Amino acid sequence: MTQEAVPPQDHPGATHGKQRLLSQDTGLILVLVALAVGFSIYSPYFLTTANLSNVLLSVSVIGCMAAVSTLLIVSRGLDLSLGSMVALCGMLTALTVEQWHWPWPVGVAVGLVTGALCGALNGVLIAGLRINPIIVTVGSLAVFRGLAYLIKDGQSLLVESSALLALGSARFLGLTVSVWIFAVIFAVVWFFSAHFKTGRSIYALGASPKAAWISGLPVLQLRFGLFVASGVSAGLAGVLLIGQSGTAIPGSGMGYELMVITAVLLGGTSLHGGEGSVLRTLLGVLIIGVLNNGMVLTSVPSFYQIIANGALLLAAVVIDQLRNGAHRGPIES
């Protein structure tokens, strides 16, 4: 089939011109700049090189997942099990290297393959059996978290491998390795979505699954592949997280899925499918990083930080609904 897919810059069947896209970019940049200026006024440490590097480090884990989740949400998918996969993959990576004494590349491979298998399970249930992705991933969220706790009876694993620690926190050209990995993931996902036919087909799938099916696009394979890719991104995030913290904790990653969704929606990706930009998701990730870092530097109590992150997610959802027309209703196909 030679169906010409829709470029990721435009929502098929709608009149989203370049002016609207430019206004979204400008709005996100203004929000990011306003947050940076505001926090720099209240804290002299905010605009230091060391702190800005810390901001990038703090978002590198969720950023790896947010890039892939952009395409997943564009296709009308959703993965709420990401945080649990991060914990499970991190625990198995640490177990492989620290207790079974396999070389660190084997441990990393175990983490990535575990993520792929978790994503494949979600994909089979969602694409194969056509079960609602929210129901599936809420269930798998609990399953994966439980498995993470079972590995060491709820205990943590200390990470002493210099290679794993280097992946998380070693520096190269002034930035940590995990930040460079985060940047490479975004670049690869953006290039795939913009220049590969399969990447462009994801937008056509999200715009109209029925039309995509009729036109001959491999709908089931695309959906399954996206959930597998989502799992792999969570596996990589789990590896980076244990490298940054030096410990694999079965309770780690809680709430990461909500931060990922918030970043993707802030970037203008629509829950209705068919519209989204990986590069705008990057701006959403940076906004979350700046907000959380600034609240810490200005001594905002932790419970207010939780409220702020929740409010940010709600705001992103409301903006998405208003932008796409609340009149269409929540059950539109």
ChimeraX attribute file (.defattr): number of C-alpha atoms within 10 A of each C-alpha:
attribute: neighborCount
match mode: 1-to-1
recipient: residues
	/A:1	7
	/A:2	8
	/A:3	12
	/A:4	11
	/A:5	19
	/A:6	22
	/A:7	21
	/A:8	24
	/A:9	18
	/A:10	18
	/A:11	20
	/A:12	18
	/A:13	10
	/A:14	9
	/A:15	9
	/A:16	13
	/A:17	11
	/A:18	11
	/A:19	9
	/A:20	11
	/A:21	16
	/A:22	10
	/A:23	11
	/A:24	16
	/A:25	16
	/A:26	12
	/A:27	12
	/A:28	20
	/A:29	17
	/A:30	12
	/A:31	14
	/A:32	20
	/A:33	14
	/A:34	12
	/A:35	16
	/A:36	17
	/A:37	14
	/A:38	13
	/A:39	21
	/A:40	17
	/A:41	12
	/A:42	12
	/A:43	15
	/A:44	11
	/A:45	16
	/A:46	22
	/A:47	15
	/A:48	11
	/A:49	11
	/A:50	12
	/A:51	16
	/A:52	16
	/A:53	15
	/A:54	18
	/A:55	22
	/A:56	22
	/A:57	22
	/A:58	21
	/A:59	24
	/A:60	27
	/A:61	28
	/A:62	28
	/A:63	31
	/A:64	30
	/A:65	31
	/A:66	33
	/A:67	30
	/A:68	26
	/A:69	30
	/A:70	34
	/A:71	32
	/A:72	24
	/A:73	27
	/A:74	26
	/A:75	29
	/A:76	23
	/A:77	23
	/A:78	24
	/A:79	27
	/A:80	22
	/A:81	31
	/A:82	35
	/A:83	27
	/A:84	29
	/A:85	37
	/A:86	40
	/A:87	32
	/A:88	33
	/A:89	35
	/A:90	37
	/A:91	31
	/A:92	25
	/A:93	30
	/A:94	33
	/A:95	21
	/A:96	20
	/A:97	21
	/A:98	18
	/A:99	12
	/A:100	10
	/A:101	13
	/A:102	14
	/A:103	13
	/A:104	18
	/A:105	13
	/A:106	14
	/A:107	24
	/A:108	24
	/A:109	17
	/A:110	22
	/A:111	30
	/A:112	26
	/A:113	18
	/A:114	23
	/A:115	30
	/A:116	24
	/A:117	16
	/A:118	26
	/A:119	29
	/A:120	22
	/A:121	20
	/A:122	25
	/A:123	31
	/A:124	19
	/A:125	16
	/A:126	22
	/A:127	22
	/A:128	14
	/A:129	9
	/A:130	12
	/A:131	14
	/A:132	13
	/A:133	19
	/A:134	15
	/A:135	13
	/A:136	20
	/A:137	23
	/A:138	13
	/A:139	14
	/A:140	22
	/A:141	20
	/A:142	13
	/A:143	15
	/A:144	23
	/A:145	22
	/A:146	18
	/A:147	18
	/A:148	28
	/A:149	18
	/A:150	13
	/A:151	16
	/A:152	15
	/A:153	11
	/A:154	14
	/A:155	15
	/A:156	18
	/A:157	21
	/A:158	17
	/A:159	22
	/A:160	14
	/A:161	16
	/A:162	13
	/A:163	14
	/A:164	25
	/A:165	21
	/A:166	16
	/A:167	21
	/A:168	26
	/A:169	22
	/A:170	17
	/A:171	14
	/A:172	11
	/A:173	7
	/A:174	10
	/A:175	16
	/A:176	21
	/A:177	21
	/A:178	30
	/A:179	27
	/A:180	18
	/A:181	19
	/A:182	24
	/A:183	17
	/A:184	13
	/A:185	19
	/A:186	22
	/A:187	15
	/A:188	13
	/A:189	18
	/A:190	21
	/A:191	13
	/A:192	14
	/A:193	23
	/A:194	18
	/A:195	12
	/A:196	13
	/A:197	16
	/A:198	16
	/A:199	21
	/A:200	21
	/A:201	25
	/A:202	32
	/A:203	31
	/A:204	31
	/A:205	25
	/A:206	27
	/A:207	24
	/A:208	18
	/A:209	20
	/A:210	14
	/A:211	13
	/A:212	20
	/A:213	14
	/A:214	10
	/A:215	14
	/A:216	11
	/A:217	22
	/A:218	16
	/A:219	21
	/A:220	16
	/A:221	13
	/A:222	20
	/A:223	22
	/A:224	21
	/A:225	19
	/A:226	24
	/A:227	29
	/A:228	23
	/A:229	23
	/A:230	32
	/A:231	34
	/A:232	29
	/A:233	29
	/A:234	38
	/A:235	35
	/A:236	26
	/A:237	32
	/A:238	34
	/A:239	32
	/A:240	29
	/A:241	29
	/A:242	28
	/A:243	26
	/A:244	23
	/A:245	14
	/A:246	20
	/A:247	19
	/A:248	29
	/A:249	24
	/A:250	28
	/A:251	19
	/A:252	23
	/A:253	24
	/A:254	17
	/A:255	13
	/A:256	21
	/A:257	25
	/A:258	19
	/A:259	25
	/A:260	31
	/A:261	28
	/A:262	25
	/A:263	31
	/A:264	35
	/A:265	28
	/A:266	27
	/A:267	26
	/A:268	26
	/A:269	25
	/A:270	27
	/A:271	22
	/A:272	20
	/A:273	23
	/A:274	30
	/A:275	28
	/A:276	25
	/A:277	24
	/A:278	26
	/A:279	18
	/A:280	24
	/A:281	28
	/A:282	22
	/A:283	21
	/A:284	29
	/A:285	27
	/A:286	22
	/A:287	24
	/A:288	22
	/A:289	24
	/A:290	25
	/A:291	19
	/A:292	20
	/A:293	19
	/A:294	23
	/A:295	17
	/A:296	13
	/A:297	16
	/A:298	15
	/A:299	11
	/A:300	12
	/A:301	10
	/A:302	12
	/A:303	8
	/A:304	11
	/A:305	16
	/A:306	12
	/A:307	11
	/A:308	15
	/A:309	17
	/A:310	15
	/A:311	13
	/A:312	19
	/A:313	21
	/A:314	14
	/A:315	15
	/A:316	23
	/A:317	19
	/A:318	14
	/A:319	16
	/A:320	20
	/A:321	18
	/A:322	11
	/A:323	11
	/A:324	14
	/A:325	10
	/A:326	11
	/A:327	8
	/A:328	10
	/A:329	9
	/A:330	9
	/A:331	5
	/A:332	6
	/A:333	10
